[in-house]
Amino acid sequence: MNYTKEIYQYVSEIPETVWLALDTKEKIYFSKDYLKALEAHNSNKIQFYYVVVFNENKAVSLATIQVISFDFSETNFSNNTSKFTQRVAHKLNCFIKRDYVKIVICGNAFLSGEYGVYIKTGEDKKAIFNEIIRGIHKVIKSDRYLKKLTDVILLKDFETASLPITSELKNYNYVPVFVDPNMVLTLNPEWQSFEDYIGAFKSKFRVKAKKAYKTSNSLIAKDFTSEEIITNKEKLTKLYLNVVDKAGFNPEVLNLSTYAAFKNILKDKFVFRVYSLDDEIVGFMSGLVNNDKLDAHYVGIDYALNKEHAIYSRMLYDYVHIGIDKKLKKVDFGRTAGEIKSTLGAVPESLVCYVRHKKSVANFLVKPFLKKIKPTAFEQRHPFKK
């Protein structure tokens, strides 16, 4: 097969024939409207590129590239960031000898999951993947600033099934790194209601769930419209940044106007639920219905009130509630807080990132440290009755 590639810097540059050939309507994270909204509201901080692979002039693959600057001087590593991750960051900083790292990402900096490369069924995946890798390197070489300033290249969040394909990256001196897994709950078809789900729990987990709802009883939950997201953007952003700061190691911050755009485009497929206490917004959760799965997106929390009113616990159970109500098959809670999410029945699904320093010498020196990175350990809970 004769594969070729084209590189575009803006969604608007990609010909309509490409979108028709790719037919990504059911692949929301690769759809024209989703990528256009993401680009429109975040291009002040992120450079976007798109690598399209063609087979005899017909588009068969799309890779999304995001270029971000990670500023070490503005990063306060919290207790939630592993000591080893901090050491790797410090090593990178030593090699780079400046306060920030320029990272070229194939994937979505705002999502946990395999959302960087889409290949149509029936194509030679290995051949296409090699075209994409060369396309990423071409993006860097074709921009004089990227050519000079790029430090790290990252292809993120590949699932286990993709590893026979992504192993091609080792030929380009990329290092595979097992990162924190996605926590995914499979919804039993017999759960016709949220009460059925709670009823499937062992006694102590059922008590825990009921306590969370009782503790959060004073919260008023409301699904926001696009207009309401914009009207309350300042408060919502403050709550979101509370979570970002607590996480300690976040490569990029999302402009929440993006969520207003998603609500306009995706309608009921995009969930944005706000929690209020005495008419004051104290939290929000967001998510996207991705075919038969609900993907949890960012949350915002007033941590001063979180424990007293079980805000975060309520959000997690509400994700499950929404998934059951919408007759979905899974809820993907994303990374972080693995043990807490396992108390809801979520189990880890492994993810692998591939990383390399652009410069060969620095890459050789960093490799041993990258190979030692391990997912954060946690105790897996088993809440369901056998």
C-alpha positions in Angstrom: 0.0 0.0 0.0 1.2 3.5 -0.9 0.8 5.7 2.2 1.5 9.4 2.1 0.9 12.1 4.7 -0.1 15.8 5.0 0.4 18.1 7.9 -2.1 20.8 8.9 -1.9 23.4 11.6 -5.6 24.2 11.9 -8.7 22.2 11.7 -10.1 24.7 9.2 -7.2 23.8 6.8 -8.2 20.1 6.6 -10.3 19.5 3.4 -13.9 18.4 3.9 -13.1 15.3 1.8 -10.7 14.2 4.6 -13.5 14.3 7.2 -15.9 12.5 4.8 -13.3 9.7 4.2 -12.4 9.4 7.9 -16.0 9.4 9.0 -15.2 10.2 12.6 -18.7 11.1 13.8 -18.8 8.1 16.1 -15.2 8.8 17.2 -16.0 12.0 19.1 -12.5 12.9 20.1 -11.4 12.8 16.5 -14.4 14.6 15.1 -14.1 17.9 13.3 -16.5 19.8 15.7 -14.7 18.5 18.9 -11.2 19.3 17.7 -12.3 22.7 16.4 -13.8 23.6 19.8 -10.7 22.4 21.6 -8.4 24.4 19.3 -10.6 27.6 19.3 -10.5 28.0 23.1 -7.0 26.8 23.9 -4.8 28.0 21.0 -3.5 30.9 23.1 -1.4 28.4 25.1 -1.2 25.4 22.8 0.0 24.8 19.3 -2.1 22.3 17.4 -1.1 20.2 14.4 -2.8 17.3 12.6 -1.1 14.5 10.7 -3.4 13.0 8.1 -2.3 9.8 6.3 -3.7 8.9 2.9 -3.9 5.7 1.0 -4.0 6.5 -2.7 -5.4 10.0 -2.0 -8.1 8.8 0.4 -7.7 9.7 4.1 -7.3 6.7 6.3 -5.8 8.0 9.5 -5.6 11.1 11.7 -3.1 11.9 14.5 -3.6 14.9 16.7 -0.5 16.8 17.9 -0.5 19.4 20.8 2.6 21.4 21.7 2.7 22.7 25.2 5.2 24.4 27.5 5.5 23.0 31.0 6.9 25.6 33.4 8.9 24.1 36.3 9.1 27.5 38.0 5.3 27.6 38.4 5.0 24.0 39.5 4.6 23.1 43.2 4.8 19.3 43.4 2.3 18.1 45.9 2.2 15.0 48.0 0.1 13.4 45.3 3.0 13.5 42.9 5.3 10.5 43.2 8.9 11.3 44.4 10.2 9.5 41.4 8.2 11.6 39.0 9.6 14.7 40.8 13.2 13.3 40.3 12.6 12.7 36.6 11.3 16.2 36.2 14.3 17.5 38.0 16.7 15.5 35.8 14.9 16.9 32.7 15.3 20.4 34.1 19.0 19.8 34.5 19.5 18.6 30.9 17.4 21.5 29.5 18.9 24.3 31.7 15.9 26.5 31.6 12.7 26.9 33.6 10.3 25.3 31.1 10.1 22.2 28.9 8.6 22.3 25.4 6.7 19.1 24.9 5.3 17.8 21.6 2.4 15.4 22.5 0.6 13.0 20.2 -2.6 12.6 22.1 -4.9 14.8 24.2 -3.3 16.6 27.1 -6.7 17.0 28.7 -7.8 13.4 28.5 -6.6 10.1 29.8 -6.9 7.5 27.1 -5.9 6.5 23.5 -7.0 9.7 21.8 -4.0 10.6 19.7 -4.1 8.3 16.7 -7.2 7.1 14.7 -6.7 4.5 12.0 -9.5 3.2 9.8 -10.3 -0.5 9.9 -8.6 -2.7 7.3 -5.4 -0.6 6.9 -1.8 -1.6 7.6 -1.5 -0.2 11.1 2.2 -0.6 11.4 2.9 1.1 8.1 0.6 4.0 9.0 2.0 4.3 12.5 5.5 4.7 11.0 4.1 7.5 8.7 2.7 9.2 11.8 6.0 9.1 13.7 7.8 10.6 10.7 5.0 13.1 10.5 5.5 14.2 14.1 9.2 14.6 13.5 8.5 16.6 10.3 6.2 18.9 12.4 9.2 19.7 14.6 11.7 20.1 11.8 9.4 22.3 9.7 8.9 25.0 12.5 12.2 26.8 13.3 11.0 27.5 16.9 10.0 23.9 17.5 13.2 22.7 15.9 15.2 24.8 18.4 13.1 24.6 21.5 11.4 21.1 21.5 12.8 19.0 24.4 10.4 16.1 24.8 8.3 14.1 22.4 5.4 12.1 24.0 3.0 9.7 22.5 0.4 9.0 25.2 -1.9 6.5 26.7 -1.9 3.4 24.5 -4.0 0.4 25.6 -2.6 -3.1 25.9 -4.2 -4.2 22.6 -2.2 -1.5 20.7 1.3 -2.5 22.0 2.1 -4.8 19.0 1.7 -1.7 16.8 3.2 1.0 19.1 6.3 -1.2 19.6 7.5 0.4 16.3 8.4 3.4 18.4 11.3 1.6 20.0 13.0 1.8 16.5 13.0 5.5 17.0 14.5 5.3 20.5 11.3 6.0 22.4 11.0 4.5 25.9 7.8 2.8 26.9 6.5 4.0 30.3 3.7 2.4 32.2 1.7 5.2 33.7 -1.3 5.3 36.1 -4.1 3.2 34.6 -7.6 4.3 33.7 -10.1 3.2 36.3 -13.1 1.6 34.5 -16.4 0.3 35.9 -18.3 -2.2 33.7 -22.0 -1.7 34.2 -23.9 -5.0 34.7 -26.9 -5.1 32.3 -29.0 -6.4 35.2 -28.6 -3.0 36.9 -31.8 -1.3 35.7 -31.5 1.4 38.3 -28.9 2.9 40.6 -30.6 1.1 43.5 -29.8 -2.2 41.7 -26.2 -1.2 41.5 -26.0 -0.3 45.3 -27.8 -3.6 46.0 -25.0 -5.5 44.3 -22.5 -4.2 46.9 -21.2 -6.1 49.9 -22.6 -4.7 53.2 -19.8 -2.3 54.1 -19.6 -0.8 50.6 -23.4 -0.4 50.5 -23.2 1.4 53.9 -20.4 3.6 52.5 -22.4 4.6 49.4 -25.6 5.4 51.4 -23.5 7.5 53.9 -22.1 9.5 51.0 -25.5 10.3 49.7 -26.8 11.1 53.2 -23.8 13.4 53.9 -24.2 15.1 50.5 -28.0 15.5 51.0 -27.8 19.3 51.4 -26.1 19.7 48.0 -28.3 20.9 45.1 -27.3 19.3 41.8 -28.1 20.9 38.5 -27.1 20.2 34.9 -25.8 23.5 33.4 -26.5 24.8 29.9 -23.8 26.3 27.7 -24.9 29.8 28.8 -24.8 28.9 32.5 -21.2 27.6 32.1 -20.1 30.9 30.6 -22.0 33.0 33.2 -20.4 31.2 36.1 -17.0 30.5 34.4 -14.9 32.5 36.9 -16.3 30.5 39.9 -16.1 27.2 38.0 -12.5 27.9 37.0 -11.5 28.6 40.6 -13.0 25.3 41.7 -11.2 23.5 38.8 -7.9 25.1 39.7 -8.3 23.8 43.3 -8.2 20.3 41.9 -5.3 21.1 39.5 -3.2 22.6 42.3 -3.9 19.5 44.5 -2.8 17.2 41.8 0.5 19.0 41.7 1.7 17.8 38.3 -0.5 18.9 35.4 0.9 19.7 32.0 -1.9 22.1 30.9 -5.0 23.9 32.2 -8.2 23.8 30.2 -10.1 26.9 29.3 -13.6 26.1 30.6 -15.1 28.0 27.7 -14.3 24.7 25.9 -16.9 23.0 27.9 -19.5 25.6 26.9 -18.7 24.9 23.3 -18.9 21.1 23.9 -22.4 21.6 25.4 -23.5 23.5 22.3 -22.1 20.9 19.9 -22.7 17.6 21.7 -26.0 18.5 23.6 -27.0 15.7 26.0 -23.9 13.7 25.1 -21.8 16.2 27.2 -22.6 16.2 30.9 -21.9 19.3 33.0 -23.4 19.0 36.5 -22.9 21.7 39.2 -23.4 21.2 43.0 -24.5 24.2 45.1 -24.8 24.8 48.8 -27.0 27.7 50.0 -27.0 29.1 46.4 -23.2 29.0 46.3 -21.5 26.7 43.7 -19.1 24.3 45.6 -18.3 21.8 42.9 -18.9 20.5 39.3 -18.3 17.4 37.4 -18.1 16.9 33.6 -18.2 13.9 31.3 -18.8 12.8 27.7 -20.9 9.9 26.4 -18.5 8.2 24.1 -20.5 5.5 22.2 -21.5 3.0 25.0 -19.2 4.6 27.6 -19.3 7.6 29.9 -15.9 9.3 30.1 -15.3 11.3 33.2 -13.7 14.6 32.5 -12.5 17.3 34.9 -14.1 18.1 38.2 -14.0 21.2 40.4 -14.2 21.1 44.2 -14.3 23.5 47.2 -12.0 21.4 49.4 -12.9 23.4 52.5 -16.4 21.9 52.3 -15.6 18.6 50.6 -15.3 16.4 53.7 -18.4 17.8 55.5 -20.6 17.4 52.5 -19.0 14.5 50.6 -18.8 16.5 47.4 -16.3 14.3 45.5 -17.9 11.0 46.6 -21.2 12.3 45.4 -19.8 13.1 42.0 -18.3 9.7 41.6 -21.6 7.9 42.4 -23.4 10.4 40.1 -21.2 9.3 37.2 -22.4 5.7 37.8 -26.0 6.9 38.2 -25.8 8.8 34.8 -24.2 5.7 33.2 -27.0 3.4 34.3 -29.8 5.9 33.4 -28.3 6.3 29.9 -28.1 2.5 29.5 -24.3 2.6 28.9 -21.9 -0.3 29.3 -19.0 1.4 31.1 -17.9 4.4 33.1 -14.3 5.5 32.6 -13.3 7.4 35.7 -9.8 8.3 34.3 -6.6 8.3 36.3 -5.9 9.3 39.9 -7.5 8.2 43.2 -7.4 4.6 42.1 -8.3 3.1 45.5 -11.3 5.4 46.0 -12.6 4.6 42.5 -12.1 0.9 43.1 -14.6 1.1 46.0 -17.2 1.8 43.3 -16.2 -1.3 41.4 -13.8 0.3 38.9 -10.8 -1.8 37.9 -7.5 -0.6 36.4 -6.9 -0.8 32.6 -3.2 -0.4 31.8 -1.9 2.5 29.7 1.6 3.0 28.2 3.2 6.2 27.1 6.2 6.5 24.8 8.8 9.2 25.6 12.0 10.5 24.2 14.2 13.5 24.5 14.6 15.2 21.1 18.4 15.2 21.4 20.0 11.8 21.2 22.6 12.3 23.9 20.1 13.6 26.4 17.7 10.8 25.5 20.4 8.3 26.2 21.0 9.8 29.6 17.3 10.1 30.6 16.4 6.6 29.4 17.4 4.8 32.6 15.2 7.1 34.7 12.2 6.8 32.4 12.4 3.0 32.5 12.0 3.0 36.3 8.7 5.0 36.3 6.0 2.8 37.7 2.2 3.4 38.1 1.2 4.7 41.6 0.5 1.7 43.8 -2.9 1.4 45.5 -5.0 -1.3 47.2 -7.6 -2.6 44.8 -11.0 -2.9 46.5 -13.7 -5.5 45.6 -17.1 -4.1 46.5 -19.4 -6.5 44.8 -20.9 -9.6 46.2 -19.7 -12.8 44.6 
